[in-house]
Amino acid sequence: MRPASLTIDLNHLVENYHLLQQQAGKAAIMAVVKANAYGHGLLPIAQALYQCGCRSFAVTDATEGIQLRQTTALDASIILFSGIDNIDDAKVCVQHQLSPVCVHSTQLAMLQKADFKGSVWLKVDTGMNRLGAEGLALLISEVEQAKFQLAGIMSHLACADTPEHPLNLQQIKRFKQIQQDTLAPAYSLLNSAGLIAFPSNIPTDIVRPGLALYGIEPITDQPLGLKPIAELGSQIIQIRNIKQGESVSYNGTWVAPYDMRIAIVAMGYADGLPRLLSNQGHAWHPLGALPIVGRVCMDYCMLAVEDANIKQGDKVVFFGSQDNQPRANQVAAQCQTIAYELFTHLSERLHRTYIGEA
């Protein structure tokens, strides 16, 4: 087995969930576990959240919904953010008791054809200009005529991680107007960042944290004390001596400035280590940070080694939760991207180990 691994601390996950519960006040939590729980593993993450009281989960589509029903969370609500695309999806919703998010009449018609008797969410666009119903009153009427249960009405903030952006207040104002103009069992607008930036700006029944569950502070200057739950690490599988002037890895983009040692590590871009870390990233060893030299390969990366005590078989970490380790969002920033992308690119071939409660 390759030593490339992802270690997930379920105790930290549960602590984050309880912190978010406190922040949410009376609002219920819909845990966002789409995209394989942001790369952390759908079933173990959902089970841990279910065991600490979560009864509402959001995934992307019917396929993820089926996977989630394999957990012990049989009496939990499972919401499909992307709704349904065809009659087969509608049949899956019937068979597995899934609640799709709908934005147009065609979806409701497919559900009727499949003899759906469950609940649906309706999504409105308040300014993000992504998915959203254009005739909300008509959709509500069609839900009633079909004798579906209306679970609630939701929208999504486009700029919640930038609280001062004027679009936030514009979207909040529009959503408040929708609340005044409609009668629904529940309303949901706030994601992870919105829950932190605007906890009291809008009455909301359900909040939808995603990234925050996994230990990333959505707004860096308003930290909640969230704990990272994942550690990406591997082992040094060989140490090589190279001469001054010799290049390392593809295209010779890095040249040894003097005679030195390099460590070859079983971690590459096929595991989820961004190639953009080539010649600028680091791995963390108990004896210090080791620079990534040369291009990150599909299966390997190379590190510059100065300390003679570093040896083959030693563990290195690329991001984690210990004091001397970088956070995933810091690594993502080096690659000019976001932690969402970093997490969701973590490969299935990584050996995942879960520690803690579940």
C-alpha positions as CSV (number, residue, x, y, z in Angstrom):
1,M,0.0,0.0,0.0
2,R,1.3,3.4,-0.9
3,P,2.0,5.5,2.1
4,A,0.2,8.6,0.7
5,S,-2.6,9.1,3.2
6,L,-5.4,11.3,4.5
7,T,-6.0,11.2,8.3
8,I,-9.4,12.6,9.4
9,D,-10.0,13.5,13.0
10,L,-13.7,12.9,13.7
11,N,-13.4,14.4,17.2
12,H,-12.5,17.7,15.5
13,L,-15.5,17.4,13.2
14,V,-17.9,17.0,16.1
15,E,-16.3,19.9,17.9
16,N,-16.8,22.1,14.8
17,Y,-20.4,21.0,14.5
18,H,-21.1,22.0,18.1
19,L,-19.4,25.4,17.6
20,L,-21.6,26.0,14.5
21,Q,-24.7,24.9,16.5
22,Q,-23.9,27.6,19.1
23,Q,-23.4,30.2,16.3
24,A,-26.7,29.1,14.6
25,G,-28.7,29.7,17.8
26,K,-32.3,28.4,17.2
27,A,-31.7,27.5,13.6
28,A,-31.2,23.9,12.6
29,I,-28.1,22.7,10.7
30,M,-28.2,21.2,7.3
31,A,-24.7,19.7,7.0
32,V,-23.3,20.0,3.5
33,V,-21.6,16.7,2.7
34,K,-21.6,16.9,-1.1
35,A,-18.6,15.9,-3.3
36,N,-17.6,13.0,-1.0
37,A,-17.9,15.3,2.1
38,Y,-15.5,17.8,0.4
39,G,-13.1,14.9,-0.2
40,H,-13.1,13.7,3.4
41,G,-15.3,10.6,2.8
42,L,-19.1,10.9,2.7
43,L,-20.1,7.9,4.8
44,P,-17.8,8.3,7.8
45,I,-18.4,12.0,7.9
46,A,-22.2,11.7,7.7
47,Q,-22.2,8.9,10.3
48,A,-20.2,11.0,12.8
49,L,-22.5,14.0,12.3
50,Y,-25.5,11.8,12.6
51,Q,-24.3,10.4,15.9
52,C,-23.9,13.8,17.4
53,G,-27.4,14.9,16.4
54,C,-27.4,16.1,12.9
55,R,-30.6,15.1,11.0
56,S,-30.4,17.1,7.8
57,F,-27.8,16.5,5.1
58,A,-27.2,18.1,1.7
59,V,-25.6,16.3,-1.3
60,T,-25.3,17.2,-4.9
61,D,-27.5,14.7,-6.8
62,A,-29.4,11.4,-6.6
63,T,-26.2,9.3,-6.9
64,E,-24.8,10.9,-3.7
65,G,-28.2,10.6,-2.1
66,I,-28.2,6.8,-2.6
67,Q,-24.7,6.6,-1.1
68,L,-25.7,8.6,1.9
69,R,-28.7,6.3,2.6
70,Q,-26.1,3.5,3.2
71,T,-25.3,5.1,6.5
72,T,-27.2,4.7,9.7
73,A,-28.9,8.0,9.0
74,L,-32.1,6.3,7.7
75,D,-34.4,8.8,9.4
76,A,-32.5,11.9,8.3
77,S,-33.5,14.3,5.6
78,I,-31.3,14.1,2.5
79,I,-31.5,17.1,0.2
80,L,-30.3,17.1,-3.4
81,F,-28.9,20.6,-4.1
82,S,-28.8,20.0,-7.9
83,G,-32.3,18.6,-7.9
84,I,-33.2,16.1,-10.6
85,D,-32.4,15.9,-14.3
86,N,-34.6,13.0,-15.5
87,I,-37.3,10.5,-14.6
88,D,-34.7,8.0,-13.3
89,D,-33.6,10.6,-10.7
90,A,-37.2,11.1,-9.7
91,K,-37.6,7.4,-9.2
92,V,-34.5,7.3,-7.0
93,C,-36.0,10.1,-4.9
94,V,-39.1,7.9,-4.4
95,Q,-37.2,4.8,-3.6
96,H,-34.7,6.4,-1.2
97,Q,-36.8,9.1,0.3
98,L,-34.7,12.0,-1.0
99,S,-35.8,15.7,-1.1
100,P,-34.8,17.4,-4.3
101,V,-34.3,21.2,-4.7
102,C,-36.5,22.3,-7.6
103,V,-36.2,25.4,-9.7
104,H,-38.6,24.8,-12.6
105,S,-41.9,23.0,-13.4
106,T,-40.4,20.2,-15.4
107,Q,-38.7,18.8,-12.3
108,L,-42.1,18.8,-10.5
109,A,-43.7,17.1,-13.4
110,M,-41.1,14.3,-13.4
111,L,-41.6,13.8,-9.7
112,Q,-45.4,13.5,-10.3
113,K,-44.8,11.0,-13.0
114,A,-42.7,8.9,-10.6
115,D,-45.5,9.0,-8.0
116,F,-43.3,11.0,-5.6
117,K,-45.0,11.7,-2.2
118,G,-42.2,13.3,-0.4
119,S,-40.9,16.9,0.3
120,V,-39.2,19.3,-2.0
121,W,-37.2,22.5,-1.5
122,L,-37.6,25.5,-3.9
123,K,-34.6,27.6,-4.7
124,V,-34.7,31.2,-5.6
125,D,-32.0,33.4,-7.1
126,T,-31.4,36.6,-5.1
127,G,-28.4,37.9,-6.9
128,M,-25.9,35.1,-7.6
129,N,-27.3,34.4,-11.0
130,R,-26.9,30.7,-10.8
131,L,-29.8,28.2,-10.3
132,G,-33.0,29.7,-9.2
133,A,-36.8,29.7,-9.8
134,E,-38.1,32.5,-12.0
135,G,-41.8,32.0,-11.1
136,L,-41.8,31.2,-7.3
137,A,-45.5,31.7,-6.8
138,L,-46.4,29.4,-9.7
139,L,-44.0,26.7,-8.4
140,I,-45.4,26.9,-4.9
141,S,-48.9,26.4,-6.4
142,E,-47.7,23.4,-8.5
143,V,-46.2,21.9,-5.3
144,E,-49.5,22.2,-3.6
145,Q,-51.5,20.8,-6.6
146,A,-49.1,17.8,-6.8
147,K,-49.6,17.3,-3.0
148,F,-45.9,17.3,-2.4
149,Q,-44.7,18.6,1.0
150,L,-42.9,22.0,0.7
151,A,-39.8,21.6,2.9
152,G,-38.8,25.2,2.5
153,I,-37.4,28.0,0.3
154,M,-33.6,28.5,0.0
155,S,-31.2,30.9,-1.7
156,H,-27.4,31.3,-1.7
157,L,-25.1,34.2,-0.9
158,A,-22.5,34.9,-3.5
159,C,-20.1,37.0,-1.5
160,A,-20.6,35.9,2.1
161,D,-16.9,35.4,2.6
162,T,-16.5,39.1,1.8
163,P,-18.9,40.6,4.3
164,E,-18.5,44.2,3.2
165,H,-19.5,43.4,-0.4
166,P,-22.7,45.3,-1.2
167,L,-24.3,42.3,-2.9
168,N,-24.7,40.6,0.6
169,L,-27.1,43.2,1.9
170,Q,-28.9,43.3,-1.5
171,Q,-29.4,39.5,-1.4
172,I,-30.5,39.6,2.3
173,K,-33.1,42.3,1.5
174,R,-34.5,40.3,-1.4
175,F,-34.7,37.2,0.6
176,K,-36.5,39.0,3.4
177,Q,-39.0,40.2,0.9
178,I,-39.5,36.6,-0.3
179,Q,-40.2,35.6,3.4
180,Q,-42.8,38.3,3.6
181,D,-44.5,37.3,0.3
182,T,-44.6,33.6,0.8
183,L,-45.7,31.0,3.4
184,A,-43.2,28.2,3.8
185,P,-42.3,25.8,6.7
186,A,-38.6,26.9,6.6
187,Y,-36.3,29.4,5.0
188,S,-32.6,28.9,4.4
189,L,-30.0,31.4,3.1
190,L,-26.8,31.2,5.2
191,N,-23.8,29.1,4.3
192,S,-20.6,28.7,6.4
193,A,-19.5,32.3,5.8
194,G,-23.0,33.7,6.0
195,L,-23.5,32.1,9.4
196,I,-20.5,33.9,10.7
197,A,-20.9,37.2,9.0
198,F,-24.6,37.7,9.2
199,P,-26.0,35.6,12.1
200,S,-28.6,38.1,13.2
201,N,-29.3,40.0,10.0
202,I,-32.0,37.6,8.8
203,P,-34.4,35.3,10.5
204,T,-33.6,31.8,9.2
205,D,-34.8,28.4,10.1
206,I,-32.0,26.3,8.7
207,V,-28.3,27.1,8.0
208,R,-26.1,25.2,5.6
209,P,-22.5,25.0,6.8
210,G,-20.1,23.1,4.6
211,L,-16.4,24.2,4.6
212,A,-16.6,25.2,8.3
213,L,-17.5,21.7,9.3
214,Y,-14.1,20.6,7.9
215,G,-12.2,23.1,10.0
216,I,-11.6,26.0,7.7
217,E,-12.4,29.5,9.0
218,P,-14.6,31.0,6.3
219,I,-13.8,34.5,7.4
220,T,-10.2,34.7,8.6
221,D,-10.6,37.9,10.7
222,Q,-13.7,36.5,12.4
223,P,-12.5,33.1,13.6
224,L,-14.8,30.7,15.5
225,G,-12.1,28.5,16.7
226,L,-12.7,25.7,14.2
227,K,-10.3,22.8,14.1
228,P,-9.0,21.4,10.8
229,I,-10.0,17.8,10.6
230,A,-7.7,16.5,7.8
231,E,-4.0,15.8,7.6
232,L,-2.4,15.0,4.2
233,G,0.8,13.1,4.6
234,S,3.1,10.5,3.2
235,Q,6.6,9.0,3.7
236,I,10.1,9.5,2.3
237,I,10.6,6.5,0.1
238,Q,14.2,7.3,-0.9
239,I,16.9,9.8,-0.2
240,R,19.3,10.7,-3.1
241,N,22.6,12.5,-3.2
242,I,22.9,14.9,-6.1
243,K,25.7,17.1,-7.4
244,Q,25.8,20.9,-7.8
245,G,24.2,21.8,-11.2
246,E,22.1,18.7,-11.5
247,S,18.4,19.2,-12.2
248,V,15.4,17.6,-10.5
249,S,12.2,16.3,-12.0
250,Y,10.5,17.1,-15.4
251,N,11.8,19.9,-17.6
252,G,14.7,20.6,-15.3
253,T,13.0,23.6,-13.6
254,W,15.1,23.3,-10.5
255,V,18.9,23.0,-10.4
256,A,20.9,22.1,-7.2
257,P,22.9,25.1,-6.1
258,Y,25.5,22.8,-4.4
259,D,26.0,19.1,-3.6
260,M,23.0,18.1,-1.5
261,R,20.4,15.5,-0.7
262,I,16.9,15.2,-2.0
263,A,14.0,13.1,-0.6
264,I,11.6,11.4,-2.9
265,V,8.1,11.3,-1.4
266,A,5.1,9.1,-2.4
267,M,2.7,12.0,-3.0
268,G,1.9,13.6,-6.4
269,Y,-0.9,15.4,-8.3
270,A,-2.8,12.1,-8.8
271,D,-3.1,12.0,-5.0
272,G,-4.4,15.6,-4.9
273,L,-1.1,17.5,-4.2
274,P,-1.4,20.5,-6.5
275,R,1.2,20.7,-9.3
276,L,1.4,24.5,-8.7
277,L,3.3,23.7,-5.5
278,S,6.3,22.8,-7.7
279,N,9.3,24.8,-6.6
280,Q,7.3,26.8,-4.1
281,G,5.5,24.5,-1.7
282,H,6.8,22.7,1.4
283,A,6.3,19.5,3.4
284,W,6.6,19.5,7.1
285,H,8.9,17.2,9.0
286,P,9.4,17.2,12.8
287,L,12.9,18.7,12.1
288,G,11.5,21.5,9.9
289,A,9.9,22.6,6.7
290,L,11.3,20.9,3.6
291,P,11.0,22.8,0.2
292,I,9.4,21.0,-2.7
293,V,12.0,21.1,-5.5
294,G,11.3,20.5,-9.2
295,R,8.0,19.7,-10.7
296,V,5.4,17.7,-8.7
297,C,4.9,14.5,-10.6
298,M,1.8,12.3,-10.9
299,D,3.0,9.9,-8.1
300,Y,5.9,11.7,-6.4
301,C,7.4,15.0,-5.3
302,M,11.0,15.8,-4.3
303,L,12.1,17.7,-1.2
304,A,15.4,19.4,-0.5
305,V,16.9,17.9,2.6
306,E,19.5,19.7,4.8
307,D,19.3,17.9,8.1
308,A,21.4,14.7,8.2
309,N,18.9,13.1,10.7
310,I,16.1,13.0,8.1
311,K,15.9,9.5,6.7
312,Q,14.0,7.1,4.4
313,G,10.7,6.1,6.0
314,D,10.2,9.4,7.8
315,K,6.7,10.9,7.6
316,V,6.1,14.3,6.1
317,V,2.9,16.4,6.1
318,F,1.6,18.8,3.5
319,F,-1.3,20.2,5.5
320,G,-2.7,19.4,8.9
321,S,-3.9,20.6,12.2
322,Q,-0.8,20.6,14.4
323,D,0.8,24.0,15.4
324,N,3.8,23.5,13.2
325,Q,1.8,22.4,10.2
326,P,0.3,24.6,7.5
327,R,-3.5,24.8,7.1
328,A,-5.2,23.7,4.0
329,N,-6.3,27.2,3.2
330,Q,-2.7,28.4,3.4
331,V,-1.6,25.7,0.9
332,A,-4.6,26.6,-1.4
333,A,-3.6,30.3,-1.3
334,Q,-0.1,29.3,-2.5
335,C,-1.8,27.8,-5.5
336,Q,-4.0,30.8,-6.0
337,T,-7.1,28.7,-5.3
338,I,-9.4,27.9,-2.4
339,A,-9.6,25.1,0.2
340,Y,-12.8,23.8,-1.5
341,E,-10.8,22.9,-4.6
342,L,-7.9,21.5,-2.7
343,F,-10.2,19.2,-0.7
344,T,-12.3,18.0,-3.5
345,H,-9.3,17.1,-5.6
346,L,-8.1,14.7,-2.9
347,S,-7.8,11.4,-4.7
348,E,-9.8,8.2,-3.9
349,R,-6.5,6.4,-4.0
350,L,-5.3,8.1,-0.8
351,H,-5.5,5.8,2.1
352,R,-8.0,7.4,4.5
353,T,-7.8,6.8,8.2
354,Y,-10.5,8.0,10.6
355,I,-9.7,8.6,14.3
356,G,-12.1,9.6,17.0
357,E,-15.7,9.0,17.9
358,A,-17.5,7.4,14.9
